[in-house]
Amino acid sequence: MKNLLLATSALVLWAGAAAAEVKIGGTARAGIVYGDPVPDGVSDTIFDMRLRFNIDVSKELDSGVTLGGRIRMQYDDGRTQDDSGEGGAELNAAYLYAEAGGIRVEVGNANTALDSMATLYNAELGYTGTTLGSYALANYAAYETSPYSSGQANRMGVFAQYEAGGLVARFSYLNPDQTATDLDPGVKEELSLSFDYTIGAFSVGIGAAWNGNFVDDNDVYALTGEYAFNDSTAIGLQFIDNGSANSTTTTLYGRTAFANGIGLGAFISGNDDDDLPEDFAVGIGFNYDLGGATLAGTIQRGFFDETFADLGINFSF
């Protein structure tokens, strides 16, 4: 009888698992990164690597609503765990979601409205996806790829997105400590909104984050536009108010790809903060399709008179 009960329980569990869909995918990269200046005694050139697994689960209900969630495991070279100080891969905080009829709602380690704008990150270059211009001076919250930082164990986010035709509207609310009746001085909940609209070859977006990254009165705004000449060539323009950084960054960027698998990209960003060492940040990069992986690199100069360069390979799985 005991064996029959165990077998029945196993069958029920197997049937439940079969009704849900579990996917494991991710990205990997390895290469060389150069940065200057660096502190005394620190090498300006290092080998860089990262391995990331996304574990996604979803289940469609009889009503047509899809329920699901994601948790991520990731290792970067040099990463240490917050509590032990030992290096190793870590799981981040998870989120759950519900999706139906063009509406998606997330809770937990949720995405944020400003961070989800369609073309906000299109000025990134290199195999690490880096820009010293564009959004680099802005401070706002995003989906956390690592465990929450100290003091945010009770962080809670809510994200909602509605998509209809070429319009995507998003809202997010993040509280760094949902159990506290009063947050510490200078700490506030972040509220964010964004809208993207695509018509033909044109894409435009507008977004804002109030109390960005939980900093009181750090209000960040973004206006983006992009024109796609074809699937491989586009040019874009961004205006970003950097909130408490008290500056505005304007970025012009472009990218193209050729039939031989080589792609090129570049950006130039100007900033109106007179206290910065440089008024402009510039970058140029390339990528080459290896047939399932990409060889890419960039060299950039930033607003703080810093230089960044990388060269390496990345791929998805």
N, C-alpha and C positions, 0 to 999 in steps of 0.2 A: 504494500500500500504506500509505504514511504517513497519507494522508487517511482511509483506511478505519479505521486504528487510532484516530485522533483521534475519528472519528464514533462508533466503538464505545465508547470511553472516555466520551464525552459522554452516550451513551445509558445506560450503566451508572450514571453519576452522577445523571442525571435520574430513573432508576427508583428509586434509593436515596432521593432527595429526596421522590419521590412517596409512598414508603412511610411517611415520617415526616410529622408535622403540625407546622407552624410557625405560631405566632400572635403578632401584635404588637398590644398594647393598652396602656392606661394611663389616666392622669388628668391634668387641667389645672386650674389655678386662678389667679385674679387678683383683687386687691382692695386694701383699705387696712388697715394694722395700726397700732395705737397701743399704746405701752408707757410706763409711768411707775413708778419713776424711770429715767432713763438717765444715762450718764456725761456730764460737761460737754463741750459741743461736739458732741453727738450728737443728731440730731432724734428727737423722741418719736413722730413719725408718718411712715410710709413707704408707698410703693406696693410691694405684694408680688405675686410671680408664681412659678409653678412649672410645669414641663412634665416629665412622667414617661412613659417608654416601658418596658413590660415585654415582653421577648422570650422567649417560651416555646416549647420544642420537646418533642415527645413521640412515642413509637413503641411500639406494642403488639406484643409478641412472640407467636409461635405458641402459647406456653405460657399466654397470658393475662396475663402480667406486663407492665406499662407502665413503660417507661424514659423519663426526660425530664430537663429542666433549665431553669433560668431565669437570665438576666442582665438587668440594668436600666441604662438610660441616663436621666439626670436632670439638669435644670438648675434651680437656684433663684437668684433675684436675689441678687447679692452673693457668690455662690459663687466660690472660687478653687481652682485645682488645687494640691495639696500641694507638688509638686515645682517647678513653673514659677512659681507665684504669679499666673498668668494666669486670667482668668475664662473659663468655658465649660462645656458639658455634659460629664459624666463617666460612664464605665461603672463599675459597682460590681463586687465579687467575685461569682462565680457559685456556684450549687449544682447538683448532680445528684441525681436521686431514682429510686427504684423503688417501684412501687405494685401491690398485688394483694390481693384478699380482705379489704379493710378495713384493711390494713397499709400504711404509708408510711414509707420510710426516706430521709433526705436526708444528703448529705455536702458539705462545703465551707462556703460562707456560709449555713449552715443556719438555719432557724427555731429558736426556743428554746421550751421547754415552758411556762415562766411567761408569756412574751410572747404565747403563742398561746391563752391562756385566752379562752373565748367572750365573756364580758361584762366583761372587765377594762377595756375602753376605752369603755364605754357612758356614762360621765360627761363625755365630750368634747363641746364645743360650738363653734359658729362654722364658718366655711367652711374654716379651717385645721385644725379638729379639735384643740382645745386645752383643757386643764383645769389650773387652778392648785391643784386639790385632788386627790382620788383618789390616783393612783400618783406624783404629781409629786415627792415627796421620796424615792422609792425608786430605787435604782441597780442595774440588772440588764442583762444583755446581750440583744440582739435581732438579727434579720436586719438586716444593714448595707445601707442604701440608698446609701451612698457607698463609695469605696475604703477599704480598711482604713487605720487610722491608723498613724502612724510606729511602727516596731518590731513590727508585726503582719503582716508580709508572709507569714509562715508559719503564720498562724492557721488552725485547722482545727476544724470542728464536725461533730457527728453528731446527728441528730434522728430519733426514731422515734415513730410515732403508730399507735394501734389504735382502731378505731371499730366498735362493735357496738350496734345499736339506739340508745338514748338516751345511751350511755356513750362518752366519748372519753378515752383515756389517752395521755399523752405523756411522753417522756423526752428529754433533750438533754445533751450533753457538749461543752464548748468548751475548746480549748487555745489560748492566745494565741501560742504558738510551739512547734509540735510537733517542731521539730528540736532544741530545747534539752533537755539532760539535766537541767538545773536552771534554774528560773525565777528572776527577780530577787526579792530580799526583798520581802515584802508582796504578791507576785503569785501567784495560784493559778488552777488550772483551775476553770471554773464547771460545776456539776452542777445540773440542774433537773428537776423533776417537776411534772405537773399532771393534774387530772382534772376533767372536766365531765360533768354528768348532767342530762338534760332529761326531765321527765315531765309531760305535759300543758302547762299554762301556767307551770310552775315550772322554773327553771334554776338549778342550784347548781354552784359550782366551788371547787376548792382547789388551791393551787400553792405551790411553794417554789423558790428559787434559792440554792444554797450557794456562797459566794465570788462573789457577784453582780458581774458585769462585771469579773471577775478580781481583785477586791479581797479579800484574805485576811480571813476571819471576817465578811464582809459578807453575812449570811444574811437574805434577804427572804422573807416569807410573805404569802400572800393568800388570803382567803376571800370569795367573792362569791355573791350570790343575786339573782334577778330574777323578778318575776311579770308576765306579759304578759296584760293584760286582753283585748287583741285584737291584730291585726297592727300597729296604729299606736300603741298606748298601753301603757306599761310603767312599773314602778317597781322600783328596785333598791337594794341595800345592799351595801357593801364594807367589809371590815376588812383593813388592810394594815400589817404590821410592816415598818418601813422599814430594817431591818438596822442598819448602822453609823451611820445617822442617829439611832439611839437614840430612836425615837418610833413611835407607832402612829397611823394615820389612819383615821377612820371616815367613810364617805361615804354620804349618802342622795341619790339622783337619780331623776329621772323625765322622761318625754317623752310627747308626744301629737301627733296630727295631725288636722286637720279636713278636711271634704269639699271645702273651697275651695282646698286645696293648701297651707295654712299649717300649720306645725308649731312647737311650743314645747318647750323643754327647760330644766331647771334642776338645780343640785346645791348641796349644802351639805356641807362637810367639816370635821370637828373633829380637832385634833391635840393630843396630851398632852405635847408638848415645851414646858416652861416658858420656854425660852430664845428661842423664836420671838416676833417682835413681835406676832403675832396668833394667837389660838387657833382661828380659823375662816377658811375660804376659801369664797367663794360665787360663783356664776355663773348667768347666765340667758342664753338664746339663742333664736333663731328660725330657721326655714328656710322657703323658699317654692319650690314646684315650678314650674319654668319650662317643663316639658314636654321633658325631655332634659337639662336642667341645673338647678342649684339655687342660689338666692340665699340666703345665710345670714350671720348675724352673732351676736356675743356681746359681753358685757361682764362682766368678772370681777375679783374682789379676792382676793389671795393671802395666804399665811401671813407673807410678808415685807413686808406693807403695800404691795404693788405692785398696779398696775392694768393690765389687759390688755383690749383691745377689737379686734374686726376686723369687716369688712363686705366681702363679695365674692361671686364666682360660682365654682362648681366643676362639673366634669362628667367623666364617664368615656367612654372610646371603645374 
